[in-house]
Amino acid sequence: MTPLLVSACTLTTCLGRGLAVTLAKLRDGSSGLVPCAFETVELDTWIGEVAGVDEQRLPPTLAHYDCRNNRLAQLALTADGFTERLLAARDRYGRDRVGIFLGTSTAGILQAELAYRRRDPHSGALPDDFSYCGTHNPFSLAAFARELFALAGPAVAVSTACSSGAKTFAAAARQIACGTIDAALVGGVDSLCLTTLYGFASLELTSSDPCRPYDVARNGISIAEGAAFALLERAPAEATPGAILLLGCGESSDAYHMSSPHPHGLGARMAMAAALDSAGLAPADIDYINLHGTATPSNDAAEGKAVAALFGDGVACSSTKGATGHTLGAAGAVEAVICALVLTHGLLPGSPHTLTPDPAIPLDYQLRARAGRLRRVLSNSFGFGGSNCSLVFGLTP
């Protein structure tokens, strides 16, 4: 693919709001995970909750979009001067030439859960003030962003489980290549809700401890919320040295099982190989891999086998989910922005809470953050049903 410029980005997770605090926390190996005390949930697990979401107030004209997911989106969009950069792109290209591609898995489902508590005791009808279209509907996120920024280009919601946020980069890249748009707002937002927390617990996938990706004693995920966004544009003929580029995208769908990955990581390997091919790179050209690394026994083992088969043990890698938790539909975007951060600042992130890397997974797994010369990095995002996406980012020389 023709490289695209990542001209702006931002993220908000349980580590904090914005790029600076995230970088500082990655450097010192901090984690934002805490014991679960969300809403009425009674589960012995750890989560990543973002501070300040409930205090957000949407503009009065957008009140029909009011839900935790869109409040979290607004909180993130106003950090790092991102809104100003996006509006400048809108003014530069035109309202109809900037697309929106945003990923989520549950959108504003919490609003439906809260409304269900207030249903009519006789008819069972949900309260009149509940707006499915503006909250629970997965397209709510894209529609909210479109109205918030007065954009008129194509707007797409991607919901492919944990690969959603990553796939927005690939979807936008295709539309820019087709010439339908000149720039794109991409990213992902997922917020905490009861369905997600109890659902993953029912699958016996949550841990009673902070998650430990790739640890020999790993035993489950730590569910979290987060939001991350990037602005993609065509790269100028002479890009500024050190600018972040999206070099390649790789997608696959192995459809092995509804919730378990192919045991040998077939789909994961296909996505990574496709991303390298898209970028015109060989495995040896990658300096760091941000692993999907959910901390479940089967997911880490499958991904580890795929990475080892394609890259061997010669590339540094880690999962940052011990720091941020698993932000589900936002994870691909969160970790893409983390990749942009580590490229810019020459940082190999560590893996908070991981103590002993699994010896059965032969990777150069990083326990603690350290400085490193990075030119190109790979980010993996693999979802339920075998919906996989890998992204390659690099620096302009």
PyMOL commands that set and color helices and strands:
alter all, ss='L'
color gray80, all
select helices_A, chain A and resi 19-28+60-65+68-77+82-93+95-97+109-117+132-136+140-148+161-178+194-202+266-279+283-285+297-311+321-324+328-345+384-386
alter helices_A, ss='H'
color red, helices_A
select strands_A, chain A and resi 4-13+16-17+34-35+46-47+98-103+155-158+183-190+226-234+244-253+288-290+316-318+347-348+364-365+370-371+376-383+387-395
alter strands_A, ss='S'
color yellow, strands_A
deselect
rebuild
show_as cartoon
